[in-house]
Amino acid sequence: MAIHLKIPFPSEAAVLRKQVSAERDWTPTQRLRAVADALAAAEALSRAGQVREAQLKYHEELEAEWRRRLKEFIQRHALS
C-alpha cells in the first residue's frame, strides 16, 4: 500500500527562475566572487581526484605485495 504525502515541491524551473532573478541584480564584485568560488570548488575537486588516484595506486601496490608474499609462502610451506 503506497502512502502519498501532500507536500508541494517547487519545480526545478521555478527554482532556476528565482535564482537567475536574484543573480541578475548582483554587483560586479558579487559576480567575481561567484566565479572565484566556482574556480576554488573546481580546484578542490581536482585535488581530491588526485588524492583518490594516489590512494588507489597505494592500495594496488599493497595488494600486489600481499599476493607476492602469499605465493612465496605457498611455495615455501605448502609444496614441501
N, C-alpha and C positions, 0 to 999 in steps of 0.2 A: 504494500500500500504506500503510495507516494504522498509525501506531505509537501504542500505548496505554501511557501511563505509569501505574504503580500508585502514585500519590501521593494520599493521602487529604486532602481539603479539608473543613474543618468547614462544616456547613450555616449559612446566614445566621441561621436561628432560634436555633441553638446559640450563635452569637457574640452575638446580641442578648440572649439569656437571661443569658449570662455578664456582659455589660456592665451590664445592669439590676441584676443581683445585686450587682455591685461598687458601683454608684451608690446603691443602697439604703442603704448604710452611711455615706454621705458626711455630713460635718458641715454645718451651715447655711453656714459660711464657704466650704466647698468648693463647695456648690451655687451660692452667689452668684458665686464666681469663674467657674464654668462658664457662668453666664448672662452675666457681663461679657465673657467670651471670645467667646461666640456673638454678642453685640452688636458687639464690636470687629470680628469677622470680617465681619459684615453691612455695617458702615460701610466697611470696606476694599473690599469688593466693589462697594459703591455708588460710592465714589470712583473705582475702576478703571473702572467703566462710564462715568462722566463723562469720564474721560481718553480713553477709546476713542472716545466720541462726538466729542470735540474733534479727535482725530486724523482721524477720517473726514471731518469738516467741512473741515479744513485740506486734506486730500487732494482733496476735491471742488473746493475753490477753486483749487488748483494745476492741476487737470485743466481747469477752465473757462478759466483764464488761458492754458494751453497751447493749447487749441482756438482761443481768440480770436486769439492770435498766429499760429497756423498759417493761419487763414483770411485774416488780414491779409497774411501773406507770399505766399499763393497769389494774392490779388487784385493785389498789387503786382508780382509777378515772373512768374507763370505765365500770366496773362491779357494781358500786354502784348506 
